[in-house]
Amino acid sequence: MEPVDWVAGEHIAIASTSFEAREAEERVIASVDDTRMIITLTEPLDYKHYSGVPEFGDESIEMRAEVGLLTRNVKYQGDPETSAANQYGAHIMLHSVGDDSVVGRIEYVEFYNCGQAFKLGRYPIHFHMIGNIHKSQVVGNAIH
């Protein structure tokens, strides 16, 4: 395993390892021990997250929860007081006449309280009816 450059105070997401998607969790890092590759959290997890390497004859399968860093240097967010309650947050929409005249490069941004529930096309990031976009890219973003 590769060491991480995560630090105390950053937020992480831990995927569910059961059949219940609702068992995914978000936590804050309290400390990171690079020598033993141990991350300590500010709060215990609510659910068990399986980690193991079962063997089947001469084959084995590594099974662990995915863990992702949510914190980014740039944060784009909806209104912290009303977005979550109203399910109506910020969004970015790019639109053109269907050619490459609009270029969007959205990289390594944290999107928080973004997107608008029950509204078609109001996702956190939306290229609206734009066709093929060869010069645009969306890379390394965290949406939560």
N, C-alpha and C positions, 0 to 999 in steps of 0.2 A: 504494500500500500504506500502511496505517496503521501508525505506530510502536507497539511493544509496551511494556508496563511491566514486563517480565521483568527479573530481576536475577541476578547471579552466584550460583551455589549452588543455583538452582532446577532441577528435573528437567523434561525435555520428552520427548515421544514423537514419533517421525518415522515416518509410515506408509510401507509398502512402495509402490513404484511399478511393481513387476513383478507377475508372476502368482504369486509366492511370498509368501504372507502372513507367513511366518517371517522375512522381511527387514525387518519393522518393528523399530525400534530405540529404546532409551531412553538418553538421555545427560544429563549435567550441564552447565549453562551456566558457562563460565569468565568471559566478559565480553559486554557488549552495547554496540555503537556505534550510538547513535540517529541520528547525523547521516548515516551511510551505510547504516543498517539492516542491520548485520552482527552475527550472533551467533557467538561463538567457543565451541567446546566443549572440555571437559577431555580428551576422547579422540577420535580420528578415528572416523568411521563405518565399519562393516564392509562395507556394501553401497553401490552407486551408487543415487542417488535422482534420477530424471529430472526436469528442469525445462525447459520450452520452450513456445513458442507456434507450433505448426505452422500453416501457411496452406494452405487448400484453395480456390483461386480467390480470391473476395473475402471468404471466411469464415476465421476463425481460432479456435483452441481453446486456452485457457490450460491447461497440464497441469503440475501441480506436486504434490509430496508434501504431504499435510496434516501440520501440526505443531501439537501441542497441549501446553499447560502442564499438568503433572501436580501440581505443588506447590500446596497450599492452606494457609490459616492454621490450619484445624482438620484434624487427621489422626486417622482412626479405623483401627486396625490390629489384625491378629491377632498372636499371639506371634511376635516377630521371630526367635526361635531355632528354632521347630519348625513354624510354619504352612506355609512354602513346601515344606519337605521332606515333610511329611505330607499336603499338599494339603488342609489342614483349618484354615481361618481363621475369623475373626469374621464375623458376619452380623447384620443388623437385620431382624426380622420383625414386621410389623404385621398384626393379625387382629381382625376384628369379626364380628358376626352377619350382615353383609352390608348394613349401612346406613352412613351417614356418622358413626357414633358415634366412630370412630377417625380422627384427623387426623394426617397425617405431612407435615411440611415439611422436607425434607432438601436444603439448598442450599449449594453451594460447599464441600463437604467432600472431602478426599482419603481414599480408601479404599485401604489397602495390606495385602496378605496377607489378603484377605477372600474369603469364599465357601468352599464345601466341595465338593470334586470328587466326582463320582459320587453325590451325594446330591440327589435331587429337592427343589426348594424351598429349597435352602440357598445362594441367591445372595447377593451382598453386600447388596443391598436387595431385600426381598421383601414385597409386599402379598399376604398369603395369603387366597385365596378371599374377597375382601372386596367384590366387586361394583363398582359405580360409586362412585368416590370424588371428589366434586366439590370438596372443600375441601383436598385433599392435593396436593402437588407435589414433584417431584424435579428440581432445576435446577442446572446448572453444576458437577456433581460430577466428580471424576477417579477412575477405578478402575483400579488396576494391581497 
